[in-house]
Amino acid sequence: MTAWQHMGRFLVTGLLLCCLVACQPLSAESIPSAATAQPLPARTVLILWHAWPDPQDRVLAGLVDRYNRSQSNVQIIVQSHSVATISSDLALAVSEGGGPHMTLIKSHTLGTLVETGTILPLDGYFTTTELGQLLPTTLATGQLQTTPAQIYGIPITFDTLALYYNQANFAATPPADLPTLLRVARGLTDTQSDPSTWGLAFNLSLDRTIGYLYAFDGRIFDTQNNVVIGTTGRAGAEAWLAWVESLHSDPQILASTDGIAVENAIMRREVIMTFDWSYALSTYHDLWQEHLGVAMLPQLGEDAPPVQPYVQTDLMVLNARSSSTERQMTSDFIRYLLGAEAQGILLQAGCQPTSRLLDLEQQPDLSPYLREAAIIFRRQAEQGQPMPNRREANEIVWNVLAEMQANTLRHLLTPEQAVSETEDLLRQRLNLTP
């Protein structure tokens, strides 16, 4: 018999012995007792979608990891999506019976998700006290003006506008009123140098200028959501358009609807002041380092109404198909994100916290420039207004207003003509009475 035959017999014999042992009944000593074999608790898995860029996405993942380690009955899994498609991806997934349990969305997309039945109203999951701890303007971004108004999203972070400036050019802060600031900006401009130096660069996109529409006492809708831009809001709207056009035609100010040209001048360090969103804070810190300054948007005059820039938020919304247990668990996670520890960590990553309970002065590990900027952005958000979140506001109103401003800057229409045309277009496209 060969060696391979001997080995084959050995293996067969071994397998037979194993089978015989396996078929024997377990003795009392071999049965694990309840004390030695505790069943592992079942953990509910919750999926979270987001579209945050780097490094905020890593900070979010770190917060989720901390939360998971502190919980025995829940595990949250984070999945990243494109910011351009996350809302439509969510609506499609939920309509097909799936989707994540919760999603971080931009607040202006809320209305469409509500209309499609994608997300749940959150009234009843958070107390009045808990909601009162949030900046009121940020909380309003998660509300839809139904009858009665309902909360569909809880704001975790916010974004709004402020004045960025290079402190190396100022003995103190820039002027707080716009006429003086523009005069100073023109004095700092030098178009004869190579490259040019601009005291002020202003991207005249609608989202960066519309806060001044309200400072001029202009209105698009009244408190009952009636179109009033051509009636009671006309004078302010015309003054706002004339002001934007005057900036656009000022040779001593780089004010343009070409956002790329403005951004390029800023990145080449040719600009001393500009208006921008809080998400760009790290960019300006890289440019100006210890000379970075952030200030409130300048008012039109000493006694003028406050500038009311839009405030946009990252809202946490819940899948309409989630169970009551999943809703409670996601609500608990949202509370964690609104806690002082998590909000402080988000602030260190450059995100603006929505909780009013976070004391910005008492953050020992926070860089001074982040603290000073956060104080300004919080003040600016408190006097700002929630970015519109209804579907019509984004699909119809925004485009009509952008067209009104563009037609004025191209000198195709006077401010008076542009406002009249806008009133007619809004009534037509919103199916309102002429």
Secondary structure as a PSIPRED ss2 file (coil, helix, strand):
# PSIPRED VFORMAT (PSIPRED V4.0)

   1 M C   1.000  0.000  0.000
   2 T C   1.000  0.000  0.000
   3 A H   0.000  1.000  0.000
   4 W H   0.000  1.000  0.000
   5 Q H   0.000  1.000  0.000
   6 H H   0.000  1.000  0.000
   7 M H   0.000  1.000  0.000
   8 G H   0.000  1.000  0.000
   9 R H   0.000  1.000  0.000
  10 F H   0.000  1.000  0.000
  11 L H   0.000  1.000  0.000
  12 V H   0.000  1.000  0.000
  13 T H   0.000  1.000  0.000
  14 G H   0.000  1.000  0.000
  15 L H   0.000  1.000  0.000
  16 L H   0.000  1.000  0.000
  17 L H   0.000  1.000  0.000
  18 C H   0.000  1.000  0.000
  19 C H   0.000  1.000  0.000
  20 L H   0.000  1.000  0.000
  21 V H   0.000  1.000  0.000
  22 A H   0.000  1.000  0.000
  23 C H   0.000  1.000  0.000
  24 Q C   1.000  0.000  0.000
  25 P C   1.000  0.000  0.000
  26 L C   1.000  0.000  0.000
  27 S C   1.000  0.000  0.000
  28 A H   0.000  1.000  0.000
  29 E H   0.000  1.000  0.000
  30 S H   0.000  1.000  0.000
  31 I C   1.000  0.000  0.000
  32 P C   1.000  0.000  0.000
  33 S C   1.000  0.000  0.000
  34 A C   1.000  0.000  0.000
  35 A C   1.000  0.000  0.000
  36 T C   1.000  0.000  0.000
  37 A C   1.000  0.000  0.000
  38 Q C   1.000  0.000  0.000
  39 P C   1.000  0.000  0.000
  40 L C   1.000  0.000  0.000
  41 P C   1.000  0.000  0.000
  42 A C   1.000  0.000  0.000
  43 R C   1.000  0.000  0.000
  44 T E   0.000  0.000  1.000
  45 V E   0.000  0.000  1.000
  46 L E   0.000  0.000  1.000
  47 I E   0.000  0.000  1.000
  48 L E   0.000  0.000  1.000
  49 W E   0.000  0.000  1.000
  50 H E   0.000  0.000  1.000
  51 A C   1.000  0.000  0.000
  52 W C   1.000  0.000  0.000
  53 P C   1.000  0.000  0.000
  54 D C   1.000  0.000  0.000
  55 P C   1.000  0.000  0.000
  56 Q H   0.000  1.000  0.000
  57 D H   0.000  1.000  0.000
  58 R H   0.000  1.000  0.000
  59 V H   0.000  1.000  0.000
  60 L H   0.000  1.000  0.000
  61 A H   0.000  1.000  0.000
  62 G H   0.000  1.000  0.000
  63 L H   0.000  1.000  0.000
  64 V H   0.000  1.000  0.000
  65 D H   0.000  1.000  0.000
  66 R H   0.000  1.000  0.000
  67 Y H   0.000  1.000  0.000
  68 N H   0.000  1.000  0.000
  69 R H   0.000  1.000  0.000
  70 S H   0.000  1.000  0.000
  71 Q C   1.000  0.000  0.000
  72 S C   1.000  0.000  0.000
  73 N C   1.000  0.000  0.000
  74 V E   0.000  0.000  1.000
  75 Q E   0.000  0.000  1.000
  76 I E   0.000  0.000  1.000
  77 I E   0.000  0.000  1.000
  78 V E   0.000  0.000  1.000
  79 Q E   0.000  0.000  1.000
  80 S E   0.000  0.000  1.000
  81 H C   1.000  0.000  0.000
  82 S C   1.000  0.000  0.000
  83 V C   1.000  0.000  0.000
  84 A C   1.000  0.000  0.000
  85 T C   1.000  0.000  0.000
  86 I H   0.000  1.000  0.000
  87 S H   0.000  1.000  0.000
  88 S H   0.000  1.000  0.000
  89 D H   0.000  1.000  0.000
  90 L H   0.000  1.000  0.000
  91 A H   0.000  1.000  0.000
  92 L H   0.000  1.000  0.000
  93 A H   0.000  1.000  0.000
  94 V H   0.000  1.000  0.000
  95 S H   0.000  1.000  0.000
  96 E C   1.000  0.000  0.000
  97 G C   1.000  0.000  0.000
  98 G C   1.000  0.000  0.000
  99 G C   1.000  0.000  0.000
 100 P C   1.000  0.000  0.000
 101 H C   1.000  0.000  0.000
 102 M E   0.000  0.000  1.000
 103 T E   0.000  0.000  1.000
 104 L E   0.000  0.000  1.000
 105 I E   0.000  0.000  1.000
 106 K E   0.000  0.000  1.000
 107 S H   0.000  1.000  0.000
 108 H H   0.000  1.000  0.000
 109 T H   0.000  1.000  0.000
 110 L H   0.000  1.000  0.000
 111 G H   0.000  1.000  0.000
 112 T H   0.000  1.000  0.000
 113 L H   0.000  1.000  0.000
 114 V H   0.000  1.000  0.000
 115 E H   0.000  1.000  0.000
 116 T C   1.000  0.000  0.000
 117 G C   1.000  0.000  0.000
 118 T C   1.000  0.000  0.000
 119 I E   0.000  0.000  1.000
 120 L C   1.000  0.000  0.000
 121 P C   1.000  0.000  0.000
 122 L C   1.000  0.000  0.000
 123 D E   0.000  0.000  1.000
 124 G C   1.000  0.000  0.000
 125 Y C   1.000  0.000  0.000
 126 F E   0.000  0.000  1.000
 127 T C   1.000  0.000  0.000
 128 T H   0.000  1.000  0.000
 129 T H   0.000  1.000  0.000
 130 E H   0.000  1.000  0.000
 131 L H   0.000  1.000  0.000
 132 G H   0.000  1.000  0.000
 133 Q C   1.000  0.000  0.000
 134 L E   0.000  0.000  1.000
 135 L C   1.000  0.000  0.000
 136 P H   0.000  1.000  0.000
 137 T H   0.000  1.000  0.000
 138 T H   0.000  1.000  0.000
 139 L H   0.000  1.000  0.000
 140 A H   0.000  1.000  0.000
 141 T H   0.000  1.000  0.000
 142 G C   1.000  0.000  0.000
 143 Q E   0.000  0.000  1.000
 144 L E   0.000  0.000  1.000
 145 Q C   1.000  0.000  0.000
 146 T C   1.000  0.000  0.000
 147 T C   1.000  0.000  0.000
 148 P C   1.000  0.000  0.000
 149 A C   1.000  0.000  0.000
 150 Q E   0.000  0.000  1.000
 151 I E   0.000  0.000  1.000
 152 Y C   1.000  0.000  0.000
 153 G C   1.000  0.000  0.000
 154 I E   0.000  0.000  1.000
 155 P E   0.000  0.000  1.000
 156 I E   0.000  0.000  1.000
 157 T E   0.000  0.000  1.000
 158 F E   0.000  0.000  1.000
 159 D E   0.000  0.000  1.000
 160 T C   1.000  0.000  0.000
 161 L E   0.000  0.000  1.000
 162 A E   0.000  0.000  1.000
 163 L E   0.000  0.000  1.000
 164 Y E   0.000  0.000  1.000
 165 Y E   0.000  0.000  1.000
 166 N E   0.000  0.000  1.000
 167 Q H   0.000  1.000  0.000
 168 A H   0.000  1.000  0.000
 169 N H   0.000  1.000  0.000
 170 F C   1.000  0.000  0.000
 171 A C   1.000  0.000  0.000
 172 A C   1.000  0.000  0.000
 173 T C   1.000  0.000  0.000
 174 P C   1.000  0.000  0.000
 175 P C   1.000  0.000  0.000
 176 A C   1.000  0.000  0.000
 177 D E   0.000  0.000  1.000
 178 L H   0.000  1.000  0.000
 179 P H   0.000  1.000  0.000
 180 T H   0.000  1.000  0.000
 181 L H   0.000  1.000  0.000
 182 L H   0.000  1.000  0.000
 183 R H   0.000  1.000  0.000
 184 V H   0.000  1.000  0.000
 185 A H   0.000  1.000  0.000
 186 R H   0.000  1.000  0.000
 187 G H   0.000  1.000  0.000
 188 L H   0.000  1.000  0.000
 189 T C   1.000  0.000  0.000
 190 D E   0.000  0.000  1.000
 191 T C   1.000  0.000  0.000
 192 Q C   1.000  0.000  0.000
 193 S C   1.000  0.000  0.000
 194 D C   1.000  0.000  0.000
 195 P C   1.000  0.000  0.000
 196 S C   1.000  0.000  0.000
 197 T E   0.000  0.000  1.000
 198 W E   0.000  0.000  1.000
 199 G C   1.000  0.000  0.000
 200 L C   1.000  0.000  0.000
 201 A E   0.000  0.000  1.000
 202 F E   0.000  0.000  1.000
 203 N E   0.000  0.000  1.000
 204 L C   1.000  0.000  0.000
 205 S C   1.000  0.000  0.000
 206 L H   0.000  1.000  0.000
 207 D H   0.000  1.000  0.000
 208 R H   0.000  1.000  0.000
 209 T H   0.000  1.000  0.000
 210 I H   0.000  1.000  0.000
 211 G H   0.000  1.000  0.000
 212 Y H   0.000  1.000  0.000
 213 L H   0.000  1.000  0.000
 214 Y H   0.000  1.000  0.000
 215 A H   0.000  1.000  0.000
 216 F C   1.000  0.000  0.000
 217 D C   1.000  0.000  0.000
 218 G C   1.000  0.000  0.000
 219 R C   1.000  0.000  0.000
 220 I C   1.000  0.000  0.000
 221 F E   0.000  0.000  1.000
 222 D C   1.000  0.000  0.000
 223 T C   1.000  0.000  0.000
 224 Q C   1.000  0.000  0.000
 225 N C   1.000  0.000  0.000
 226 N C   1.000  0.000  0.000
 227 V E   0.000  0.000  1.000
 228 V C   1.000  0.000  0.000
 229 I C   1.000  0.000  0.000
 230 G C   1.000  0.000  0.000
 231 T C   1.000  0.000  0.000
 232 T C   1.000  0.000  0.000
 233 G C   1.000  0.000  0.000
 234 R H   0.000  1.000  0.000
 235 A H   0.000  1.000  0.000
 236 G H   0.000  1.000  0.000
 237 A H   0.000  1.000  0.000
 238 E H   0.000  1.000  0.000
 239 A H   0.000  1.000  0.000
 240 W H   0.000  1.000  0.000
 241 L H   0.000  1.000  0.000
 242 A H   0.000  1.000  0.000
 243 W H   0.000  1.000  0.000
 244 V H   0.000  1.000  0.000
 245 E H   0.000  1.000  0.000
 246 S H   0.000  1.000  0.000
 247 L H   0.000  1.000  0.000
 248 H H   0.000  1.000  0.000
 249 S C   1.000  0.000  0.000
 250 D C   1.000  0.000  0.000
 251 P C   1.000  0.000  0.000
 252 Q C   1.000  0.000  0.000
 253 I C   1.000  0.000  0.000
 254 L E   0.000  0.000  1.000
 255 A E   0.000  0.000  1.000
 256 S E   0.000  0.000  1.000
 257 T C   1.000  0.000  0.000
 258 D C   1.000  0.000  0.000
 259 G H   0.000  1.000  0.000
 260 I H   0.000  1.000  0.000
 261 A H   0.000  1.000  0.000
 262 V H   0.000  1.000  0.000
 263 E H   0.000  1.000  0.000
 264 N H   0.000  1.000  0.000
 265 A H   0.000  1.000  0.000
 266 I H   0.000  1.000  0.000
 267 M H   0.000  1.000  0.000
 268 R C   1.000  0.000  0.000
 269 R C   1.000  0.000  0.000
 270 E C   1.000  0.000  0.000
 271 V E   0.000  0.000  1.000
 272 I C   1.000  0.000  0.000
 273 M E   0.000  0.000  1.000
 274 T E   0.000  0.000  1.000
 275 F E   0.000  0.000  1.000
 276 D E   0.000  0.000  1.000
 277 W E   0.000  0.000  1.000
 278 S H   0.000  1.000  0.000
 279 Y H   0.000  1.000  0.000
 280 A H   0.000  1.000  0.000
 281 L H   0.000  1.000  0.000
 282 S H   0.000  1.000  0.000
 283 T H   0.000  1.000  0.000
 284 Y H   0.000  1.000  0.000
 285 H H   0.000  1.000  0.000
 286 D H   0.000  1.000  0.000
 287 L H   0.000  1.000  0.000
 288 W H   0.000  1.000  0.000
 289 Q H   0.000  1.000  0.000
 290 E H   0.000  1.000  0.000
 291 H H   0.000  1.000  0.000
 292 L E   0.000  0.000  1.000
 293 G E   0.000  0.000  1.000
 294 V E   0.000  0.000  1.000
 295 A E   0.000  0.000  1.000
 296 M C   1.000  0.000  0.000
 297 L C   1.000  0.000  0.000
 298 P C   1.000  0.000  0.000
 299 Q E   0.000  0.000  1.000
 300 L C   1.000  0.000  0.000
 301 G C   1.000  0.000  0.000
 302 E C   1.000  0.000  0.000
 303 D C   1.000  0.000  0.000
 304 A C   1.000  0.000  0.000
 305 P C   1.000  0.000  0.000
 306 P C   1.000  0.000  0.000
 307 V C   1.000  0.000  0.000
 308 Q C   1.000  0.000  0.000
 309 P C   1.000  0.000  0.000
 310 Y E   0.000  0.000  1.000
 311 V E   0.000  0.000  1.000
 312 Q E   0.000  0.000  1.000
 313 T E   0.000  0.000  1.000
 314 D E   0.000  0.000  1.000
 315 L E   0.000  0.000  1.000
 316 M E   0.000  0.000  1.000
 317 V E   0.000  0.000  1.000
 318 L E   0.000  0.000  1.000
 319 N E   0.000  0.000  1.000
 320 A C   1.000  0.000  0.000
 321 R C   1.000  0.000  0.000
 322 S C   1.000  0.000  0.000
 323 S C   1.000  0.000  0.000
 324 S H   0.000  1.000  0.000
 325 T H   0.000  1.000  0.000
 326 E H   0.000  1.000  0.000
 327 R H   0.000  1.000  0.000
 328 Q H   0.000  1.000  0.000
 329 M H   0.000  1.000  0.000
 330 T H   0.000  1.000  0.000
 331 S H   0.000  1.000  0.000
 332 D H   0.000  1.000  0.000
 333 F H   0.000  1.000  0.000
 334 I H   0.000  1.000  0.000
 335 R H   0.000  1.000  0.000
 336 Y H   0.000  1.000  0.000
 337 L H   0.000  1.000  0.000
 338 L C   1.000  0.000  0.000
 339 G C   1.000  0.000  0.000
 340 A H   0.000  1.000  0.000
 341 E H   0.000  1.000  0.000
 342 A H   0.000  1.000  0.000
 343 Q H   0.000  1.000  0.000
 344 G H   0.000  1.000  0.000
 345 I H   0.000  1.000  0.000
 346 L H   0.000  1.000  0.000
 347 L H   0.000  1.000  0.000
 348 Q H   0.000  1.000  0.000
 349 A C   1.000  0.000  0.000
 350 G C   1.000  0.000  0.000
 351 C C   1.000  0.000  0.000
 352 Q E   0.000  0.000  1.000
 353 P E   0.000  0.000  1.000
 354 T C   1.000  0.000  0.000
 355 S E   0.000  0.000  1.000
 356 R C   1.000  0.000  0.000
 357 L C   1.000  0.000  0.000
 358 L C   1.000  0.000  0.000
 359 D C   1.000  0.000  0.000
 360 L C   1.000  0.000  0.000
 361 E C   1.000  0.000  0.000
 362 Q C   1.000  0.000  0.000
 363 Q C   1.000  0.000  0.000
 364 P C   1.000  0.000  0.000
 365 D C   1.000  0.000  0.000
 366 L C   1.000  0.000  0.000
 367 S C   1.000  0.000  0.000
 368 P H   0.000  1.000  0.000
 369 Y H   0.000  1.000  0.000
 370 L H   0.000  1.000  0.000
 371 R H   0.000  1.000  0.000
 372 E H   0.000  1.000  0.000
 373 A H   0.000  1.000  0.000
 374 A H   0.000  1.000  0.000
 375 I H   0.000  1.000  0.000
 376 I H   0.000  1.000  0.000
 377 F H   0.000  1.000  0.000
 378 R H   0.000  1.000  0.000
 379 R H   0.000  1.000  0.000
 380 Q H   0.000  1.000  0.000
 381 A H   0.000  1.000  0.000
 382 E H   0.000  1.000  0.000
 383 Q C   1.000  0.000  0.000
 384 G C   1.000  0.000  0.000
 385 Q E   0.000  0.000  1.000
 386 P E   0.000  0.000  1.000
 387 M C   1.000  0.000  0.000
 388 P C   1.000  0.000  0.000
 389 N C   1.000  0.000  0.000
 390 R C   1.000  0.000  0.000
 391 R H   0.000  1.000  0.000
 392 E H   0.000  1.000  0.000
 393 A H   0.000  1.000  0.000
 394 N H   0.000  1.000  0.000
 395 E H   0.000  1.000  0.000
 396 I H   0.000  1.000  0.000
 397 V H   0.000  1.000  0.000
 398 W H   0.000  1.000  0.000
 399 N H   0.000  1.000  0.000
 400 V H   0.000  1.000  0.000
 401 L H   0.000  1.000  0.000
 402 A H   0.000  1.000  0.000
 403 E H   0.000  1.000  0.000
 404 M H   0.000  1.000  0.000
 405 Q H   0.000  1.000  0.000
 406 A H   0.000  1.000  0.000
 407 N H   0.000  1.000  0.000
 408 T H   0.000  1.000  0.000
 409 L H   0.000  1.000  0.000
 410 R C   1.000  0.000  0.000
 411 H C   1.000  0.000  0.000
 412 L C   1.000  0.000  0.000
 413 L C   1.000  0.000  0.000
 414 T C   1.000  0.000  0.000
 415 P H   0.000  1.000  0.000
 416 E H   0.000  1.000  0.000
 417 Q H   0.000  1.000  0.000
 418 A H   0.000  1.000  0.000
 419 V H   0.000  1.000  0.000
 420 S H   0.000  1.000  0.000
 421 E H   0.000  1.000  0.000
 422 T H   0.000  1.000  0.000
 423 E H   0.000  1.000  0.000
 424 D H   0.000  1.000  0.000
 425 L H   0.000  1.000  0.000
 426 L H   0.000  1.000  0.000
 427 R H   0.000  1.000  0.000
 428 Q H   0.000  1.000  0.000
 429 R H   0.000  1.000  0.000
 430 L C   1.000  0.000  0.000
 431 N C   1.000  0.000  0.000
 432 L C   1.000  0.000  0.000
 433 T C   1.000  0.000  0.000
 434 P C   1.000  0.000  0.000
